[in-house]
């Protein structure tokens, strides 16, 4: 169905549907008026979506998109990406040490 709509040039529909999905995903972080949370968007193509669907954004979401920032992330380490399976190297820090200084430690840490 999606391919057919796009063949018919219904890109505005596609952007609205994608935006709705992102807004719903972000909303799962906050469940009550006194809740707060952070959503990490790891797909740079969402920036294009936000530009294309800007006129369809609710004002409260648009305000948050305007506040987006790009975090400083450590360089990619393939060994860590696979769970640091090779622990025989003496130079590796423990998982706890690594998590504590990671930009997402508030998500992974004990709180």
N, CA, C and O atoms as a GROMACS GRO file, in nm:
protein
  444
    1UNK      N    1   0.083  -0.120   0.000
    1UNK     CA    2   0.000   0.000   0.000
    1UNK      C    3   0.086   0.125   0.000
    1UNK      O    4   0.058   0.221  -0.072
    2UNK      N    5   0.191   0.123   0.081
    2UNK     CA    6   0.277   0.241   0.090
    2UNK      C    7   0.342   0.268  -0.046
    2UNK      O    8   0.343   0.382  -0.094
    3UNK      N    9   0.397   0.164  -0.108
    3UNK     CA   10   0.462   0.181  -0.238
    3UNK      C   11   0.365   0.238  -0.341
    3UNK      O   12   0.401   0.324  -0.420
    4UNK      N   13   0.243   0.189  -0.338
    4UNK     CA   14   0.141   0.237  -0.434
    4UNK      C   15   0.113   0.385  -0.411
    4UNK      O   16   0.104   0.462  -0.507
    5UNK      N   17   0.098   0.425  -0.286
    5UNK     CA   18   0.072   0.566  -0.256
    5UNK      C   19   0.188   0.654  -0.301
    5UNK      O   20   0.167   0.763  -0.354
    6UNK      N   21   0.309   0.605  -0.279
    6UNK     CA   22   0.425   0.685  -0.319
    6UNK      C   23   0.435   0.692  -0.471
    6UNK      O   24   0.476   0.794  -0.526
    7UNK      N   25   0.399   0.583  -0.540
    7UNK     CA   26   0.395   0.586  -0.686
    7UNK      C   27   0.295   0.691  -0.735
    7UNK      O   28   0.314   0.753  -0.839
    8UNK      N   29   0.189   0.710  -0.658
    8UNK     CA   30   0.087   0.810  -0.692
    8UNK      C   31   0.126   0.950  -0.646
    8UNK      O   32   0.048   1.045  -0.661
    9UNK      N   33   0.246   0.963  -0.589
    9UNK     CA   34   0.294   1.095  -0.546
    9UNK      C   35   0.239   1.143  -0.414
    9UNK      O   36   0.238   1.264  -0.388
   10UNK      N   37   0.192   1.053  -0.330
   10UNK     CA   38   0.132   1.092  -0.201
   10UNK      C   39   0.239   1.105  -0.092
   10UNK      O   40   0.228   1.046   0.015
   11UNK      N   41   0.340   1.181  -0.122
   11UNK     CA   42   0.450   1.197  -0.026
   11UNK      C   43   0.407   1.272   0.099
   11UNK      O   44   0.459   1.244   0.207
   12UNK      N   45   0.315   1.366   0.088
   12UNK     CA   46   0.268   1.439   0.206
   12UNK      C   47   0.204   1.341   0.305
   12UNK      O   48   0.226   1.352   0.426
   13UNK      N   49   0.126   1.246   0.254
   13UNK     CA   50   0.067   1.143   0.340
   13UNK      C   51   0.177   1.064   0.410
   13UNK      O   52   0.169   1.039   0.530
   14UNK      N   53   0.280   1.025   0.335
   14UNK     CA   54   0.390   0.947   0.390
   14UNK      C   55   0.460   1.023   0.503
   14UNK      O   56   0.487   0.967   0.609
   15UNK      N   57   0.490   1.150   0.480
   15UNK     CA   58   0.558   1.230   0.583
   15UNK      C   59   0.471   1.248   0.707
   15UNK      O   60   0.521   1.241   0.820
   16UNK      N   61   0.341   1.270   0.688
   16UNK     CA   62   0.251   1.281   0.804
   16UNK      C   63   0.246   1.150   0.883
   16UNK      O   64   0.249   1.152   1.006
   17UNK      N   65   0.239   1.038   0.812
   17UNK     CA   66   0.234   0.907   0.880
   17UNK      C   67   0.364   0.881   0.956
   17UNK      O   68   0.362   0.833   1.069
   18UNK      N   69   0.476   0.913   0.894
   18UNK     CA   70   0.605   0.894   0.961
   18UNK      C   71   0.618   0.986   1.083
   18UNK      O   72   0.665   0.944   1.188
   19UNK      N   73   0.575   1.109   1.067
   19UNK     CA   74   0.580   1.204   1.179
   19UNK      C   75   0.492   1.156   1.294
   19UNK      O   76   0.533   1.162   1.410
   20UNK      N   77   0.374   1.107   1.263
   20UNK     CA   78   0.284   1.056   1.367
   20UNK      C   79   0.350   0.940   1.443
   20UNK      O   80   0.338   0.932   1.566
   21UNK      N   81   0.420   0.853   1.372
   21UNK     CA   82   0.489   0.740   1.436
   21UNK      C   83   0.598   0.790   1.529
   21UNK      O   84   0.613   0.738   1.640
   22UNK      N   85   0.675   0.889   1.486
   22UNK     CA   86   0.783   0.943   1.571
   22UNK      C   87   0.724   1.010   1.694
   22UNK      O   88   0.774   0.991   1.805
   23UNK      N   89   0.619   1.089   1.676
   23UNK     CA   90   0.556   1.157   1.790
   23UNK      C   91   0.502   1.055   1.890
   23UNK      O   92   0.517   1.073   2.010
   24UNK      N   93   0.440   0.948   1.841
   24UNK     CA   94   0.390   0.844   1.931
   24UNK      C   95   0.505   0.777   2.007
   24UNK      O   96   0.493   0.751   2.126
   25UNK      N   97   0.615   0.750   1.939
   25UNK     CA   98   0.730   0.688   2.005
   25UNK      C   99   0.787   0.780   2.113
   25UNK      O  100   0.820   0.734   2.223
   26UNK      N  101   0.797   0.907   2.083
   26UNK     CA  102   0.846   1.003   2.184
   26UNK      C  103   0.750   1.012   2.301
   26UNK      O  104   0.793   1.027   2.416
   27UNK      N  105   0.622   1.002   2.274
   27UNK     CA  106   0.522   1.010   2.379
   27UNK      C  107   0.526   0.894   2.476
   27UNK      O  108   0.475   0.905   2.588
   28UNK      N  109   0.583   0.784   2.436
   28UNK     CA  110   0.592   0.668   2.526
   28UNK      C  111   0.689   0.692   2.641
   28UNK      O  112   0.688   0.619   2.740
   29UNK      N  113   0.772   0.792   2.628
   29UNK     CA  114   0.869   0.825   2.734
   29UNK      C  115   0.799   0.895   2.850
   29UNK      O  116   0.834   0.874   2.966
   30UNK      N  117   0.701   0.977   2.818
   30UNK     CA  118   0.634   1.060   2.918
   30UNK      C  119   0.489   1.014   2.929
   30UNK      O  120   0.414   1.019   2.832
   31UNK      N  121   0.451   0.971   3.050
   31UNK     CA  122   0.316   0.915   3.069
   31UNK      C  123   0.224   1.001   3.157
   31UNK      O  124   0.104   0.975   3.164
   32UNK      N  125   0.279   1.101   3.222
   32UNK     CA  126   0.198   1.185   3.311
   32UNK      C  127   0.247   1.329   3.303
   32UNK      O  128   0.360   1.353   3.261
   33UNK      N  129   0.163   1.424   3.342
   33UNK     CA  130   0.202   1.566   3.334
   33UNK      C  131   0.331   1.598   3.411
   33UNK      O  132   0.404   1.689   3.372
   34UNK      N  133   0.359   1.525   3.518
   34UNK     CA  134   0.480   1.555   3.594
   34UNK      C  135   0.598   1.466   3.555
   34UNK      O  136   0.703   1.470   3.619
   35UNK      N  137   0.582   1.385   3.449
   35UNK     CA  138   0.692   1.303   3.397
   35UNK      C  139   0.786   1.388   3.314
   35UNK      O  140   0.749   1.495   3.265
   36UNK      N  141   0.906   1.342   3.299
   36UNK     CA  142   0.999   1.401   3.204
   36UNK      C  143   1.091   1.291   3.153
   36UNK      O  144   1.109   1.188   3.219
   37UNK      N  145   1.146   1.312   3.038
   37UNK     CA  146   1.233   1.210   2.980
   37UNK      C  147   1.305   1.265   2.859
   37UNK      O  148   1.282   1.379   2.817
   38UNK      N  149   1.392   1.185   2.804
   38UNK     CA  150   1.467   1.223   2.684
   38UNK      C  151   1.449   1.114   2.580
   38UNK      O  152   1.446   0.995   2.613
   39UNK      N  153   1.439   1.154   2.457
   39UNK     CA  154   1.430   1.061   2.345
   39UNK      C  155   1.552   1.081   2.258
   39UNK      O  156   1.582   1.193   2.217
   40UNK      N  157   1.621   0.974   2.232
   40UNK     CA  158   1.740   0.980   2.146
   40UNK      C  159   1.702   0.930   2.008
   40UNK      O  160   1.661   0.815   1.992
   41UNK      N  161   1.715   1.016   1.908
   41UNK     CA  162   1.683   0.982   1.770
   41UNK      C  163   1.814   0.948   1.700
   41UNK      O  164   1.900   1.034   1.682
   42UNK      N  165   1.828   0.823   1.662
   42UNK     CA  166   1.956   0.777   1.608
   42UNK      C  167   1.955   0.770   1.455
   42UNK      O  168   2.049   0.715   1.397
   43UNK      N  169   1.856   0.823   1.391
   43UNK     CA  170   1.847   0.818   1.246
   43UNK      C  171   1.846   0.961   1.193
   43UNK      O  172   1.748   1.034   1.210
   44UNK      N  173   1.953   0.999   1.128
   44UNK     CA  174   1.967   1.136   1.078
   44UNK      C  175   1.860   1.172   0.976
   44UNK      O  176   1.833   1.291   0.954
   45UNK      N  177   1.798   1.073   0.912
   45UNK     CA  178   1.695   1.103   0.813
   45UNK      C  179   1.573   1.168   0.878
   45UNK      O  180   1.491   1.228   0.809
   46UNK      N  181   1.561   1.156   1.009
   46UNK     CA  182   1.448   1.221   1.077
   46UNK      C  183   1.458   1.372   1.068
   46UNK      O  184   1.356   1.441   1.071
   47UNK      N  185   1.579   1.425   1.057
   47UNK     CA  186   1.594   1.570   1.041
   47UNK      C  187   1.525   1.616   0.912
   47UNK      O  188   1.459   1.720   0.910
   48UNK      N  189   1.540   1.538   0.806
   48UNK     CA  190   1.472   1.568   0.679
   48UNK      C  191   1.321   1.557   0.697
   48UNK      O  192   1.246   1.642   0.647
   49UNK      N  193   1.277   1.454   0.766
   49UNK     CA  194   1.134   1.438   0.792
   49UNK      C  195   1.079   1.559   0.867
   49UNK      O  196   0.972   1.610   0.833
   50UNK      N  197   1.151   1.604   0.968
   50UNK     CA  198   1.103   1.718   1.048
   50UNK      C  199   1.091   1.844   0.963
   50UNK      O  200   1.000   1.924   0.984
   51UNK      N  201   1.181   1.862   0.868
   51UNK     CA  202   1.171   1.978   0.778
   51UNK      C  203   1.050   1.965   0.685
   51UNK      O  204   0.975   2.060   0.667
   52UNK      N  205   1.033   1.848   0.628
   52UNK     CA  206   0.926   1.827   0.530
   52UNK      C  207   0.787   1.827   0.594
   52UNK      O  208   0.690   1.867   0.530
   53UNK      N  209   0.778   1.784   0.718
   53UNK     CA  210   0.646   1.773   0.784
   53UNK      C  211   0.626   1.883   0.889
   53UNK      O  212   0.536   1.873   0.972
   54UNK      N  213   0.707   1.984   0.885
   54UNK     CA  214   0.702   2.090   0.988
   54UNK      C  215   0.561   2.150   1.001
   54UNK      O  216   0.516   2.175   1.113
   55UNK      N  217   0.494   2.173   0.891
   55UNK     CA  218   0.362   2.237   0.898
   55UNK      C  219   0.257   2.144   0.960
   55UNK      O  220   0.150   2.190   1.001
   56UNK      N  221   0.285   2.015   0.968
   56UNK     CA  222   0.192   1.919   1.028
   56UNK      C  223   0.222   1.890   1.176
   56UNK      O  224   0.150   1.815   1.240
   57UNK      N  225   0.328   1.950   1.228
   57UNK     CA  226   0.367   1.924   1.368
   57UNK      C  227   0.279   2.002   1.465
   57UNK      O  228   0.247   2.118   1.441
   58UNK      N  229   0.240   1.938   1.573
   58UNK     CA  230   0.175   2.014   1.679
   58UNK      C  231   0.276   2.114   1.737
   58UNK      O  232   0.396   2.085   1.742
   59UNK      N  233   0.230   2.230   1.778
   59UNK     CA  234   0.324   2.333   1.829
   59UNK      C  235   0.414   2.283   1.942
   59UNK      O  236   0.532   2.318   1.945
   60UNK      N  237   0.362   2.202   2.034
   60UNK     CA  238   0.442   2.154   2.145
   60UNK      C  239   0.555   2.063   2.097
   60UNK      O  240   0.663   2.061   2.156
   61UNK      N  241   0.531   1.986   1.988
   61UNK     CA  242   0.636   1.898   1.935
   61UNK      C  243   0.737   1.981   1.856
   61UNK      O  244   0.857   1.958   1.863
   62UNK      N  245   0.687   2.077   1.781
   62UNK     CA  246   0.775   2.165   1.703
   62UNK      C  247   0.873   2.238   1.795
   62UNK      O  248   0.990   2.256   1.759
   63UNK      N  249   0.827   2.279   1.912
   63UNK     CA  250   0.916   2.346   2.008
   63UNK      C  251   1.028   2.253   2.051
   63UNK      O  252   1.142   2.298   2.070
   64UNK      N  253   0.998   2.126   2.068
   64UNK     CA  254   1.102   2.031   2.108
   64UNK      C  255   1.199   2.001   1.993
   64UNK      O  256   1.319   1.985   2.015
   65UNK      N  257   1.147   1.993   1.872
   65UNK     CA  258   1.233   1.972   1.755
   65UNK      C  259   1.330   2.088   1.742
   65UNK      O  260   1.447   2.069   1.708
   66UNK      N  261   1.282   2.208   1.768
   66UNK     CA  262   1.369   2.326   1.760
   66UNK      C  263   1.480   2.322   1.865
   66UNK      O  264   1.584   2.387   1.849
   67UNK      N  265   1.460   2.246   1.971
   67UNK     CA  266   1.560   2.234   2.078
   67UNK      C  267   1.658   2.118   2.056
   67UNK      O  268   1.748   2.098   2.137
   68UNK      N  269   1.642   2.043   1.947
   68UNK     CA  270   1.728   1.927   1.921
   68UNK      C  271   1.875   1.965   1.929
   68UNK      O  272   1.915   2.074   1.886
   69UNK      N  273   1.952   1.876   1.983
   69UNK     CA  274   2.097   1.895   1.984
   69UNK      C  275   2.163   1.764   1.943
   69UNK      O  276   2.104   1.657   1.956
   70UNK      N  277   2.282   1.775   1.893
   70UNK     CA  278   2.358   1.657   1.850
   70UNK      C  279   2.456   1.622   1.962
   70UNK      O  280   2.546   1.700   1.991
   71UNK      N  281   2.439   1.505   2.024
   71UNK     CA  282   2.527   1.470   2.136
   71UNK      C  283   2.668   1.438   2.089
   71UNK      O  284   2.690   1.397   1.975
   72UNK      N  285   2.762   1.456   2.178
   72UNK     CA  286   2.900   1.416   2.153
   72UNK      C  287   2.910   1.268   2.189
   72UNK      O  288   2.905   1.232   2.307
   73UNK      N  289   2.924   1.184   2.090
   73UNK     CA  290   2.932   1.041   2.114
   73UNK      C  291   3.076   0.993   2.101
   73UNK      O  292   3.154   1.049   2.024
   74UNK      N  293   3.110   0.890   2.175
   74UNK     CA  294   3.245   0.834   2.161
   74UNK      C  295   3.259   0.770   2.024
   74UNK      O  296   3.159   0.735   1.961
   75UNK      N  297   3.382   0.753   1.977
   75UNK     CA  298   3.399   0.687   1.848
   75UNK      C  299   3.345   0.544   1.853
   75UNK      O  300   3.345   0.479   1.957
   76UNK      N  301   3.300   0.496   1.738
   76UNK     CA  302   3.246   0.361   1.729
   76UNK      C  303   3.356   0.260   1.757
   76UNK      O  304   3.466   0.269   1.702
   77UNK      N  305   3.325   0.164   1.842
   77UNK     CA  306   3.419   0.057   1.876
   77UNK      C  307   3.349  -0.076   1.846
   77UNK      O  308   3.260  -0.117   1.921
   78UNK      N  309   3.389  -0.144   1.737
   78UNK     CA  310   3.321  -0.268   1.700
   78UNK      C  311   3.323  -0.374   1.810
   78UNK      O  312   3.229  -0.451   1.823
   79UNK      N  313   3.431  -0.378   1.890
   79UNK     CA  314   3.437  -0.476   1.998
   79UNK      C  315   3.326  -0.453   2.100
   79UNK      O  316   3.265  -0.548   2.149
   80UNK      N  317   3.300  -0.328   2.130
   80UNK     CA  318   3.193  -0.297   2.226
   80UNK      C  319   3.056  -0.319   2.164
   80UNK      O  320   2.960  -0.352   2.234
   81UNK      N  321   3.045  -0.300   2.034
   81UNK     CA  322   2.916  -0.318   1.966
   81UNK      C  323   2.868  -0.461   1.972
   81UNK      O  324   2.748  -0.486   1.966
   82UNK      N  325   2.960  -0.556   1.983
   82UNK     CA  326   2.921  -0.697   1.992
   82UNK      C  327   2.928  -0.747   2.135
   82UNK      O  328   2.943  -0.866   2.160
   83UNK      N  329   2.918  -0.657   2.228
   83UNK     CA  330   2.913  -0.695   2.368
   83UNK      C  331   3.048  -0.722   2.430
   83UNK      O  332   3.057  -0.788   2.534
   84UNK      N  333   3.153  -0.673   2.368
   84UNK     CA  334   3.288  -0.691   2.421
   84UNK      C  335   3.316  -0.839   2.447
   84UNK      O  336   3.362  -0.877   2.554
   85UNK      N  337   3.286  -0.922   2.346
   85UNK     CA  338   3.298  -1.067   2.360
   85UNK      C  339   3.440  -1.112   2.388
   85UNK      O  340   3.460  -1.214   2.455
   86UNK      N  341   3.539  -1.039   2.340
   86UNK     CA  342   3.679  -1.078   2.362
   86UNK      C  343   3.729  -1.005   2.486
   86UNK      O  344   3.788  -0.897   2.476
   87UNK      N  345   3.707  -1.063   2.601
   87UNK     CA  346   3.748  -0.999   2.727
   87UNK      C  347   3.890  -1.039   2.767
   87UNK      O  348   3.936  -1.004   2.876
   88UNK      N  349   3.958  -1.112   2.680
   88UNK     CA  350   4.093  -1.157   2.715
   88UNK      C  351   4.195  -1.044   2.709
   88UNK      O  352   4.304  -1.055   2.766
   89UNK      N  353   4.162  -0.936   2.642
   89UNK     CA  354   4.254  -0.822   2.635
   89UNK      C  355   4.254  -0.750   2.769
   89UNK      O  356   4.148  -0.713   2.819
   90UNK      N  357   4.368  -0.729   2.826
   90UNK     CA  358   4.378  -0.665   2.957
   90UNK      C  359   4.348  -0.517   2.955
   90UNK      O  360   4.328  -0.458   3.061
   91UNK      N  361   4.345  -0.454   2.837
   91UNK     CA  362   4.328  -0.309   2.831
   91UNK      C  363   4.183  -0.265   2.838
   91UNK      O  364   4.157  -0.145   2.852
   92UNK      N  365   4.089  -0.355   2.830
   92UNK     CA  366   3.947  -0.318   2.834
   92UNK      C  367   3.904  -0.282   2.974
   92UNK      O  368   3.942  -0.346   3.072
   93UNK      N  369   3.823  -0.176   2.982
   93UNK     CA  370   3.764  -0.139   3.110
   93UNK      C  371   3.645  -0.228   3.136
   93UNK      O  372   3.592  -0.291   3.044
   94UNK      N  373   3.601  -0.236   3.260
   94UNK     CA  374   3.482  -0.315   3.291
   94UNK      C  375   3.359  -0.248   3.229
   94UNK      O  376   3.362  -0.128   3.198
   95UNK      N  377   3.252  -0.325   3.211
   95UNK     CA  378   3.129  -0.268   3.156
   95UNK      C  379   3.080  -0.152   3.241
   95UNK      O  380   3.036  -0.050   3.187
   96UNK      N  381   3.086  -0.165   3.372
   96UNK     CA  382   3.038  -0.059   3.462
   96UNK      C  383   3.117   0.069   3.441
   96UNK      O  384   3.060   0.178   3.439
   97UNK      N  385   3.249   0.058   3.426
   97UNK     CA  386   3.330   0.178   3.403
   97UNK      C  387   3.294   0.242   3.270
   97UNK      O  388   3.284   0.364   3.260
   98UNK      N  389   3.274   0.160   3.168
   98UNK     CA  390   3.241   0.212   3.036
   98UNK      C  391   3.104   0.281   3.037
   98UNK      O  392   3.089   0.389   2.980
   99UNK      N  393   3.008   0.221   3.100
   99UNK     CA  394   2.873   0.276   3.102
   99UNK      C  395   2.869   0.409   3.175
   99UNK      O  396   2.799   0.500   3.132
  100UNK      N  397   2.942   0.423   3.283
  100UNK     CA  398   2.936   0.544   3.363
  100UNK      C  399   2.979   0.669   3.287
  100UNK      O  400   2.929   0.778   3.316
  101UNK      N  401   3.070   0.657   3.189
  101UNK     CA  402   3.115   0.776   3.118
  101UNK      C  403   3.056   0.786   2.978
  101UNK      O  404   3.104   0.865   2.896
  102UNK      N  405   2.955   0.708   2.948
  102UNK     CA  406   2.891   0.710   2.816
  102UNK      C  407   2.779   0.814   2.816
  102UNK      O  408   2.713   0.832   2.918
  103UNK      N  409   2.755   0.882   2.702
  103UNK     CA  410   2.648   0.983   2.696
  103UNK      C  411   2.509   0.927   2.728
  103UNK      O  412   2.420   1.003   2.766
  104UNK      N  413   2.489   0.798   2.714
  104UNK     CA  414   2.359   0.739   2.744
  104UNK      C  415   2.357   0.671   2.880
  104UNK      O  416   2.270   0.588   2.906
  105UNK      N  417   2.452   0.705   2.966
  105UNK     CA  418   2.460   0.637   3.096
  105UNK      C  419   2.334   0.659   3.179
  105UNK      O  420   2.302   0.577   3.264
  106UNK      N  421   2.262   0.769   3.155
  106UNK     CA  422   2.138   0.790   3.229
  106UNK      C  423   2.032   0.687   3.188
  106UNK      O  424   1.939   0.662   3.264
  107UNK      N  425   2.046   0.628   3.071
  107UNK     CA  426   1.954   0.526   3.026
  107UNK      C  427   2.000   0.389   3.073
  107UNK      O  428   1.919   0.309   3.120
  108UNK      N  429   2.130   0.362   3.062
  108UNK     CA  430   2.184   0.230   3.093
  108UNK      C  431   2.218   0.212   3.241
  108UNK      O  432   2.216   0.100   3.292
  109UNK      N  433   2.250   0.321   3.309
  109UNK     CA  434   2.300   0.312   3.445
  109UNK      C  435   2.194   0.272   3.545
  109UNK      O  436   2.076   0.256   3.511
  110UNK      N  437   2.236   0.256   3.669
  110UNK     CA  438   2.145   0.216   3.776
  110UNK      C  439   2.060   0.332   3.825
  110UNK      O  440   1.966   0.312   3.902
  111UNK      N  441   2.092   0.452   3.783
  111UNK     CA  442   2.010   0.566   3.822
  111UNK      C  443   2.078   0.640   3.926
  111UNK      O  444   2.026   0.741   3.974
   0.00000   0.00000   0.00000
